[in-house]
Amino acid sequence: VDSRDVFADQWTVSEKIESIVLLLKSKPALNFSELFGETTSRVEVVVTFLALLELIRLKQIIATQHEPFSEISIAEAPLFSANSSPSSPDSTSGELTDPIIPMHLTATTPT
């Protein structure tokens, strides 16, 4: 391969969204690292990550991490009933009834 050859990337966020959804149809959950096991370039990693973020934003999947630095698990989001929304106040207590627990991220700077 000549160093001047240019290869076109073949991935779109939409295609990666479909790929993630299909993976989750075949198994109930997968590890975050599994999404990147067969990636072949940085661009594919970025597109896959963008697809993951979009699915989380759309509340189609959830990402959970049980301990700091442990593996992140990806699963389909639970379906909500027609009478409730994920962030609607509970009529009896007035509290939000969001079943998705946010992950806590900690940034550290080198000393």
N, C-alpha and C positions, 0 to 999 in steps of 0.2 A: 504494500500500500504506500503510495506516494504521500509525503507529509502535506502536500497541497490539496489532497482530496478533501472534499466537503461532503458530509453525510447529512441528509435531511432527517430531522426527528419526526417520528410518526405518531406522536401521542397528543391527545387533546384531553382537557379536563373532563369533558363529557364522556369520552371513552373510558377514562379511568374511573369515573363515577359508576358507570355500568359494570365495570370489572369488579369493583369493590362490592357492589350490590349482589352480583352473581356469586362471589365468594361467600358472602354471608347467607345466601340462600342454601348453599351446600353444607354449611356448618354453622352452629349457633353463635360461635365467637372465634375470633382469631387474634393473634398477637400483633401488635404494631409492627414488629420487625418482619413478620411474614409478608407484609405489603411491599417490602423493599427487597426481598430475597432474590428476585429475578430481574431487578432493574439493571439496565445496561449503560446508563449515563446519568449525569447530574440533572440534566433536563427532565429525564423521566422521573427521578426522585422528586423534583420540585412539582411536577405536574401531578404526581400521585398524592403528595402532601396537600396540594391545593384542592384536589378532589375530596380528600378526607375532611378537610376543614369545611368545605361546602356542604357535605353530607351532615356534619355536626351542626352547622348553622341552620340547616333545613330541618333539624331534629329527626332525621331519618336513621341516624346511628348515634350511639353513645360511646364514649371513651372513658374507661375507668382505670385507676391505678391505686392499688390497695396500700402500698407503702412508698415512701420516697425512693426514687431510683429503681423501683421494681418495673417489670414489664407492663406496658399499657395494653389493656384488652379492648378490642373493638367488637361491638355487637349491634344488632338492629335495635332501634329504640322501641320501647314498649308502645303499643297502640293505646291511645287515649279514648275514653268514651265520648260520645257525641255531646253529652251534657257538661263536660268539663274541658278546660283547656289547661295546658301544663303550668301556666303561671297565673291562674285565676284565684282570687281569694276564696278560701273555704267559707261557706256560708255560716258555719257554726262558730268558728274561732276567729275569722278574719285574717288568718295567716295564709301565706302563699303555700300552695300544694304542689310544688315542683318536685317530681320524683328524681330528677337528674342532679346528682351531687357534683359540684364543680371540682375540678382538679386544682390543687394548689401548686403553683410553680414558684420555685425559688431561684433567683439569679445570684450567682456569686462572682466576685471579681478576684482575679489573681492578686496575691499580695507579694 
